[in-house]
Amino acid sequence: MSVKYSKDHEWVTVENGIATIGITNHAQEQLGDVVFIELPAIGKSVAAHEQAAVVESVKAASEVYVPVSGEVVAVNSELEGDPALVNRDAEGGAWFMKVKLSNPSELEELMDRAAYDSFVKG
């Protein structure tokens, strides 16, 4: 399963038309210690590049944007009780939401790992 990355520092994997979305390791490093996460409501329709969640750290609050359009079908409620999971496993167990894709072609606008790493380095 390939991972795609957005310029807003989110990662996406897709399986059977469902996108799993989280923030990248780079993003969590920039944020520092995560202390609070606000997740979207299940059933919410989201459009690509729209704010869907909020992450607060000891340094700052940051919006999480969805890189793809669709309907939120699941959220990772584990993050609400353990927001620091984002610091420990940003690109794994600390996924934020699952979205049923309404426009799979939007995935083509996202970067692969090499392009994202290059983007981060500037």
C-alpha positions as a Markdown table, in Angstrom:
| # | Residue | x | y | z |
|---|---|---|---|---|
| 1 | Met | 0.0 | 0.0 | 0.0 |
| 2 | Ser | 1.7 | 3.2 | -1.1 |
| 3 | Val | 1.7 | 6.3 | 1.0 |
| 4 | Lys | 1.0 | 9.8 | -0.5 |
| 5 | Tyr | 1.9 | 13.1 | 1.1 |
| 6 | Ser | 0.4 | 16.6 | 1.0 |
| 7 | Lys | 2.1 | 20.0 | 1.1 |
| 8 | Asp | 0.2 | 20.5 | 4.4 |
| 9 | His | 2.2 | 17.6 | 5.9 |
| 10 | Glu | -0.5 | 15.0 | 5.9 |
| 11 | Trp | 0.0 | 11.4 | 4.8 |
| 12 | Val | -2.7 | 9.2 | 3.1 |
| 13 | Thr | -3.0 | 5.5 | 2.4 |
| 14 | Val | -5.9 | 4.1 | 0.5 |
| 15 | Glu | -7.5 | 0.6 | 0.8 |
| 16 | Asn | -10.8 | -0.3 | -0.9 |
| 17 | Gly | -11.7 | 3.3 | -1.5 |
| 18 | Ile | -11.1 | 4.4 | 2.1 |
| 19 | Ala | -8.3 | 6.9 | 2.8 |
| 20 | Thr | -6.6 | 6.7 | 6.1 |
| 21 | Ile | -5.1 | 10.2 | 7.0 |
| 22 | Gly | -2.7 | 11.4 | 9.6 |
| 23 | Ile | 0.1 | 14.0 | 10.0 |
| 24 | Thr | 3.7 | 13.3 | 9.0 |
| 25 | Asn | 6.6 | 12.7 | 11.3 |
| 26 | His | 8.0 | 16.1 | 10.1 |
| 27 | Ala | 4.8 | 17.8 | 11.2 |
| 28 | Gln | 4.8 | 16.3 | 14.7 |
| 29 | Glu | 8.5 | 17.2 | 15.1 |
| 30 | Gln | 7.7 | 20.9 | 14.3 |
| 31 | Leu | 4.7 | 20.9 | 16.7 |
| 32 | Gly | 6.6 | 19.4 | 19.7 |
| 33 | Asp | 4.7 | 17.6 | 22.5 |
| 34 | Val | 1.1 | 17.1 | 21.4 |
| 35 | Val | -1.4 | 17.8 | 24.2 |
| 36 | Phe | -4.8 | 17.9 | 22.6 |
| 37 | Ile | -6.5 | 16.7 | 19.4 |
| 38 | Glu | -9.9 | 17.6 | 18.0 |
| 39 | Leu | -11.2 | 15.1 | 15.5 |
| 40 | Pro | -14.0 | 15.6 | 12.9 |
| 41 | Ala | -17.5 | 14.1 | 13.4 |
| 42 | Ile | -18.2 | 10.7 | 11.7 |
| 43 | Gly | -20.5 | 11.3 | 8.8 |
| 44 | Lys | -19.0 | 14.8 | 8.0 |
| 45 | Ser | -18.4 | 15.6 | 4.4 |
| 46 | Val | -15.0 | 17.0 | 3.7 |
| 47 | Ala | -13.5 | 18.7 | 0.7 |
| 48 | Ala | -9.8 | 18.4 | -0.3 |
| 49 | His | -7.6 | 21.0 | 1.4 |
| 50 | Glu | -10.3 | 21.8 | 4.0 |
| 51 | Gln | -9.6 | 21.9 | 7.7 |
| 52 | Ala | -10.9 | 18.7 | 9.3 |
| 53 | Ala | -9.1 | 18.5 | 12.7 |
| 54 | Val | -7.0 | 20.5 | 15.1 |
| 55 | Val | -3.7 | 19.5 | 16.9 |
| 56 | Glu | -2.5 | 21.5 | 19.9 |
| 57 | Ser | 1.0 | 21.2 | 21.3 |
| 58 | Val | 2.8 | 22.9 | 24.0 |
| 59 | Lys | 4.2 | 25.3 | 21.3 |
| 60 | Ala | 1.2 | 25.9 | 19.0 |
| 61 | Ala | -2.2 | 24.9 | 17.6 |
| 62 | Ser | -2.3 | 23.7 | 14.1 |
| 63 | Glu | -5.0 | 22.8 | 11.6 |
| 64 | Val | -5.1 | 19.4 | 10.0 |
| 65 | Tyr | -6.3 | 19.5 | 6.4 |
| 66 | Val | -7.8 | 16.6 | 4.5 |
| 67 | Pro | -5.9 | 16.0 | 1.2 |
| 68 | Val | -8.9 | 14.3 | -0.4 |
| 69 | Ser | -12.6 | 14.8 | -0.6 |
| 70 | Gly | -15.2 | 12.4 | 0.9 |
| 71 | Glu | -17.1 | 11.4 | 4.0 |
| 72 | Val | -15.5 | 10.8 | 7.4 |
| 73 | Val | -16.3 | 7.1 | 8.2 |
| 74 | Ala | -14.0 | 6.7 | 11.2 |
| 75 | Val | -11.9 | 8.6 | 13.6 |
| 76 | Asn | -9.1 | 7.4 | 15.9 |
| 77 | Ser | -10.6 | 8.0 | 19.3 |
| 78 | Glu | -7.5 | 6.6 | 20.9 |
| 79 | Leu | -5.9 | 10.0 | 20.1 |
| 80 | Glu | -8.4 | 11.9 | 22.4 |
| 81 | Gly | -7.2 | 9.9 | 25.4 |
| 82 | Asp | -3.5 | 9.8 | 24.4 |
| 83 | Pro | -2.7 | 12.7 | 22.1 |
| 84 | Ala | 1.1 | 12.1 | 22.6 |
| 85 | Leu | 0.6 | 9.0 | 20.4 |
| 86 | Val | 1.1 | 11.4 | 17.5 |
| 87 | Asn | 4.7 | 12.1 | 18.8 |
| 88 | Arg | 5.4 | 8.4 | 19.2 |
| 89 | Asp | 3.8 | 7.0 | 16.0 |
| 90 | Ala | 2.8 | 9.8 | 13.7 |
| 91 | Glu | 2.9 | 7.8 | 10.5 |
| 92 | Gly | 1.4 | 4.6 | 12.0 |
| 93 | Gly | -1.0 | 4.1 | 14.9 |
| 94 | Ala | -1.7 | 7.8 | 15.3 |
| 95 | Trp | -3.9 | 8.1 | 12.2 |
| 96 | Phe | -6.6 | 10.8 | 12.6 |
| 97 | Met | -9.5 | 9.8 | 10.3 |
| 98 | Lys | -10.7 | 7.5 | 7.6 |
| 99 | Val | -12.5 | 9.1 | 4.6 |
| 100 | Lys | -14.5 | 7.3 | 2.0 |
| 101 | Leu | -13.2 | 8.8 | -1.2 |
| 102 | Ser | -15.6 | 10.8 | -3.4 |
| 103 | Asn | -12.9 | 11.8 | -6.0 |
| 104 | Pro | -10.0 | 9.3 | -6.1 |
| 105 | Ser | -8.3 | 11.3 | -8.9 |
| 106 | Glu | -7.3 | 13.8 | -6.1 |
| 107 | Leu | -4.7 | 11.3 | -5.0 |
| 108 | Glu | -2.7 | 12.1 | -8.2 |
| 109 | Glu | -2.0 | 15.6 | -6.8 |
| 110 | Leu | -0.2 | 14.2 | -3.8 |
| 111 | Met | 3.5 | 13.4 | -3.5 |
| 112 | Asp | 5.4 | 10.2 | -3.0 |
| 113 | Arg | 7.9 | 9.8 | -0.2 |
| 114 | Ala | 10.9 | 11.0 | -2.3 |
| 115 | Ala | 9.0 | 14.1 | -3.5 |
| 116 | Tyr | 7.8 | 14.9 | 0.0 |
| 117 | Asp | 11.3 | 14.5 | 1.5 |
| 118 | Ser | 12.6 | 16.9 | -1.1 |
| 119 | Phe | 9.7 | 19.3 | -0.4 |
| 120 | Val | 10.5 | 19.3 | 3.3 |
| 121 | Lys | 14.2 | 20.0 | 2.7 |
| 122 | Gly | 13.1 | 23.0 | 0.6 |
